[in-house]
Amino acid sequence: MAVYGMRHKVLQWPLSQISGYAHKTVYPDKMQSNEKEFVLVIGDSHLRSFVDGYVAMPEGRFSFGFMSTPGGDADALRREICHADDPPLTPDVVCLLAPSNNLTSSPTIEMAAKDFTSLLQAALYRWPKFFVLDFPIRHGDIPLEYQLRLKKEYHRVAAQLNVCYFSTEAFFPLRNSQLWCQDGVHLSDDYGMDILANLIWQASYSVLHMPVDPVPVKQNHYKVPVSLKDTSNLNDGNIKTKSPMTMAEVKRKELSLNNLSLCKKRKEDHTTDSQLDQYTEMTNKVCKSCQKKFRNLLMHLEKSKACQSHYNMDSLRQQAREKRKSKHSEAQATYRRKQLQQDPVAYRKKHAMEQAATRKKKLETDPIGTRAKHAKVQAASTKKRKELSSDNLDVLNKVKEDHTTDSLFDQHTESMHDVCKICQKQFRNLVKHLQKSEVCQIHYNMDSLQEQARD
């Protein structure tokens, strides 16, 4: 059974007219007279114990002020920052505790990252000296993988804005339940909050006296859901741990093995060099500028303007559109073939109703153009039928003059009458044409035709 730590009784705070959440700001006593450096800490309910005085910050060269908005997400913190009064003394540095309430308030990770970007921009506008401290992980409230994904997204946003981001993941291990209070969300006053206080102090010292560049975002080894709804089936037993090989390395290894086996197979089949080069170009999508492999090179180029100069973007976009169109056509053909095999009568009826609805919609949208197009098609079909009937008449007369037997006459007549009812084209092998064209299959009994062809 998990043993949790202790947390003080929550006090009633006044509601803010700006965000609608409880809000409180405190500053240290005699901050203008002392020579200590002033650090302003902004965050959510994790700062309650500091604001109410139940947990003290480490003593030393810093004095700390706190701006806490319990229950507030990134958007609420941004509004409080924009409308907050100036502190009595300009802060030497501002620490933002990354908002963890976006785990539940934001439907997706992408929306949480967008709100976090707006929050950092608002904070940087007021205080240039600024850094972010990662939020403590929750114990049993939200799936671990989803929390790690949000942490990584926050880190990525901070790195883009050139803001220092300090991680807290290693300081709050889930196996030590005493670091949290009974709700599993907030840190305990007797264990967890002391660690958080030391982390705030150390991060402030690092920014003010040991300036470092923002830590680059590391690759995540977890297969993480995009939204919180995708985590409904997850539990502690299903959480995947880190593997010694990163996902990118695994993909590169699989890609190299696939390329090697395919090259051997194509050499055995005497495939031309042009086809082999084309396949290699398709699978080894390496950017000419940054020399990195990408599964979707076009998506990378759309984001990186520096790499776009080495490519013909119009040609790549056209190729991508054609590829999507061909894939869509193949998927449609597969679906229609499957439906036709399962229930041909119902499929033909449904297809006829869809065609009738399409024609009706076209007539309502553009009646003149639709009728003109239909008349043009009818005229072409009539012309083809006339040409075909005249050709057949000439053949019949010739056969009769040559005294051809009735069997040969019927066989020749049947072959000359292989005209598709839909496209009005003459085919030497009508069955073969119908097997390729699903649209024309609807108006024929394919089983009967195939039996006749076999006979």
C-alpha positions, 0 to 999 in steps of 0.5 A: 500500500502506498504511503503518502506525505502530509499537506496543509489544509487548503485556505480560501483565496479571493477569486481573480476577476481576470482569470476566474480562478483563485489568485494570490501574490506575495512579496518578501518583506523589506525587499527594497532595503535588503541587498538580496537578488529578487526572484519572482516565481509564477505558477499554479497550485504547486506554489500554495505552500510557499504563498501561505508560509507552510514551506520556507525557501532556502536562505541565502542570496535570494529573496523570493516572491510568488504569484500563484493561480491554483487551477489555472492553465497556461492561458489563465497564467498568461492573462494574470501576467498581462494584467498583473501590477508591477512588483515593488522591485524589478525581478532579477530573474523570473521563474515560471513553473510549467503549468500542469493543468493543461494535462486536463484542460487542453484536448490535445498536446498541440493545443497545450503547446500553443497556449504555452507558447503564448504564455512564454511570449507574454512573460518575455515581453515583461521580463527578459530574464526568464526561465522555466522549471518543469512541473512535477510529475503526477502520481497516478492521476494522468498516464505517465506517457501522456505527461512525458509527452507534454513535458517534451512539448513544453521543452521544445517550445522553450527551446524555440524561444531560446528560454532555459528549461530545467527538467524535474523528472529525475527528482520525483521518482514515482516509486517514492509515494511520500513525495506526494500528498493523498491526492497524488497531484500535489507535492507533500509539505514534508517531503516533496515541496522541500525538493521543489524549493531547492530546485527553484533556488538552484535554477535561479542561481544557474541562470543568474551566475552560471549562464547556460544555453538552453538545453536541446530537446532530447529524443523521446523513446516512448510511443505516446498518444496524441490526446488524453482520450487515447490513454483510456486503456493505459495503466501502470502495467502497460507503460513502456520503458526506454529501450537501449536503441532509439526509434530513429536508429531502429527505423534506419536499421530496418530501412537499410535491411529492406533496401539491401534485400530489395537491391539483391532481388532486383539485381536477380530479376535484371531490373534496370538501373533507373528503376533501382535508383528511383526506389533508392530515392524514394526510400532514402529521403535525405535532405540535401541541406541538413543531410538528415533522413526523413520519412516525409521530406516534403513536410520537413521542407515546408517547415525549413526555409533554409532547406527549400532553396535546394529543391523545386518545391512546386515539383515536389508538391505536384508529386505528392498530390499525384501520389495521394490521388493514386493512393486514393484511387487504389483504395477506392478500387479495392473497396469497390471490388470487395463490396462487389464480391460480398453483395453484387446486387446491393452494391450495383443498386447503391452505385446506381443511386449514388450516380442518380444523386450526383446527376441531380446535384450537378443539374441543380448546380449547373443545369445548362452546362450539365445538359450540354455535356450530356448532349455532347456525350449522347451525340458521340455515342450515337455516332459510334453506334452508327459507325459500328452498325454500318461496319457490322452490316458490311461484314454480314454482307461479306460473310453471306456472300462467301457462304460462311456456315451458320456457326462461323457466322454467329461466332463472327457476329458475336465477336464484332458485337463486343461493344461495352454498354457504358463506354460504347467502345468496341473490344476484342475481349469484352470480359477482359475489359470488364475485369479492369473497369469496375464502373462497367461491371455494374451493368453486366452479369460477370459470372455468366460472361466468365462461364461463357468465356471458359466454354 
